[in-house]
Amino acid sequence: MRILITAGGTREYIDPVRFIANASSGKMGYAFARAALKAGHKVALISASDLQPPVGVDFVGVDSASEMFNAVKKHFPQCDCLIMAAAVADYTLARPAKTKIERTGKSLTIKLKPTPDILKWAGKHKNEPRLSAVASAKAEATGHGPRIIVGFALADKKLRRNAEKKLKEKNLDMIIANTPDAIGSDKSTVHIKTPGGKWLKLTNTTKTTIAKRIIDLLACSSRRRLTEP
């Protein structure tokens, strides 16, 4: 498979030196990249993390949610599977300052606007023809069946309910739910579900093991699709 993976937390700049960010380390996304490479898949990694990318990936570094969206749209036509492991900011500055905001001692109000919903966009476009990197300019389709779209749902309450809602509303093929305790950690407890399937729980498991398990599940799903009439 040609697997497209996003990782890390985006930065939304207030001015040239200050930004809004989150605590995502990118470890889960990078674990996916390593597991996919080890399994023999081709990997494109779009990252907002400072981690060193694995050797062998097609690496794209980004900062903001907008940059990540543009990179996903560019690489999406060539992928068979998208794993959205990045923690993309939900809001960005409506009008970032072009120069550094000076301290005045007074309260400062900033206006935010929603960022593009990359996962929802991917779910909407997953049935479009897949293109090879060479054939894309000629719009020649390759591969069979829709792409596999994998999303994450992070919550500290009603975890499975929120994740199942996201799975359905964004037209995903798999949802991976976890809590804020997973951020920055080498281990995590995850709840995994596919449409119509039962929940699978991996408790206090290394992200390396989680990534390998999910890559194996996705490969099996891809093979089933190829053999379906």
N, C-alpha and C positions, 0 to 999 in steps of 0.2 A: 504494500500500500504506500501511497504518498500521503504522509501525515503532516498536517499543519498544526503547530502548537503555539499558544500564546502563554507568556509567563511574566511574573512581576507585577508591581503596582505602578500605575501611571502617575505622572506629576502634572498638575494643572497650575500654570504660573499666574501669580498675582501681579508681579512685576518681573524684571529681568533676573532678580536674585531670590525671590521668595515664591514658594509654591505650596499648594495643598496636595497632600499625598496620603497614602495608607501604609500599614505596617507589613504588607506582603513582601516576602523575601525572594519569591520566585523559585523556591526549592522544589515545589511539587511539579511545576512546569518543566524544570530541568531534569527531574527524575523521569518524567514521561519521555523527554527527548533521548535520554540515555537508554531507556528500556526499548524504545522503538528502534533505535539504531542497532542495539544488540540483537533484536529480533529480525534484523535484515530489512527494515523498512527505510524508505527515503524520508528525510525529515527536514522541514522548514520551521525554524524557531523565530518567532517574533517576540522580542523581549524588552521589557522596561526595567529589568533587573541589572544590578552591577556584577552578577555572577559571571564566571568565565564559561563561555558556551562550550559544549562538548565538541570535540573534533569530529568533523563529518557532517555537521548540520549546515543547511543554508541559512545563515544567520542574518537577521534584520533587527537592528537596535532602534528603539523608539523611546519617546518620553511621554507624550500626552495621549489621551484617549482618541483624539482626532487622528494623530499619527498612526496609532495602532489600527484604527478603523481603515485608514487608507492602505496600510500594509496588508491587512486581511483581505480587503477587496482585490488587491493586486495578485495575491497568491492563491486565493480561493478557487479560481477556475481550474487550477492544475491539481488540486488536492482530492483525495478520496475520503479523507476524514479530517475533521477539525476538532481539536481539543482546546476549549477556551479555559485554560487554567489561570489566566491573568486576572488580577483584581483591578478591573477597569473602573475609574472614578465615575460615579453617577452624575456628578455636576462639575462644571468648569466655569471659569470667569466669564461673565457676559461681556466685559470690556477690560482686559488686562492692561495695566499701565505700561507705557512704552519706556519709561525711565523709572529708576528706583524711587519708591515712595519714601519721602523723608519723614522722620519722627517729629510729631508736633505736640505730643502729650495729650491729644484729644482722641476721643473714640473714633474708630474707623469702621465704616460700613462697606461691605463689598457685595455685589450682586452676582448671583450664580444662575446658570442656565443648565438644563439637562444635556448630557452628552449623548451621542448616538448609541443606540442599543445594538451592539455588534452581534450578540448572540441571537437576538430576534431577527436581525437582517439575514444571518446565516441560515436560520431555520426556514425563512421565507424563500430563500434562493437555492436550497440544497438539491432541488431536482433539475437545476439547469445543467446542460451538457458539460462534462469535464473535458478539459483541453490539455494536450501535452505542452510543455514549455516551448517546443519548436512550432507546434501546430497552432498555438493560440493566435498568432498573427493572421492565420488563414481561417480561424474559427472552425477547425476540424476537431470533431468530437472524438474522445477516447474513453474507454471504460464503459461500464454498464451499471445501471441502477443509480439511485440517489446517493448523495454523500451521507456519511455518518457524522452527526453533530453531537458533541459531548459538552455539557455545561456543568458548572459548579453552582451550588447554592450554599451560602454561608449564613447561619442564623444562630441565635442563642436561645430561641424558644420556637415551639411548633416547627421543628426542623423538617420532619418528613412531610408534613402538610404543605409547608411553603415550597419545598423542593418538588413535590408532585405537581403543584400548581404551575411552577416554572417549566417543568418537563412538558406539560400539555400546552400551555399558552405560547411557548416559543418553538413548538414543533421539533423537539429534540429527540434523539435516539437513546440517550443515556443522561442521567443526572447523577452527580456525585455531591452528596450533602455532608457538610461538616460544621463544626462550631469555631468560634474565634480562637479557641485553644490551639488550633492547628497552625496559626500564623507564626512563622519563624521557627517552628519546631521540626525536628527530624522524624518525629513520629506523629501519627494522627489516627483518629477513629473516623471512619467514613461510612456512609450509607449509600449504596448504589442501587439504582433502579432503571429499568427500561420500560417502555410503554407496554402495559399488560403483564409485566413480569413481577416477581416477588422481590422484596427488599433483600439485599445482601449487605451484611454488616461486617466490616473488618475492624477489629478493636485494637487500639494502641499498637498499630503496625507501622513499620518504617515506610517512608514515602517511596523508597526504592522498591519495596515489595508490593505496595499498593499500585505503583505505576506498572510493574510487570504484570500483575494480575489483570489490570484493566486493558493493557495492550493485547494480552492473550484473548480476552473476551471480545475485543473489537475485531481482531483477526478472524476469530470464529464467525462472528456476525457477517463480516465481509465475504467469507467463503460461502456461507449459506446464501447470500444474495446472488452471488455469481452462478450458483447451481439451480436457483429457482427459475421456473419457466416464465 
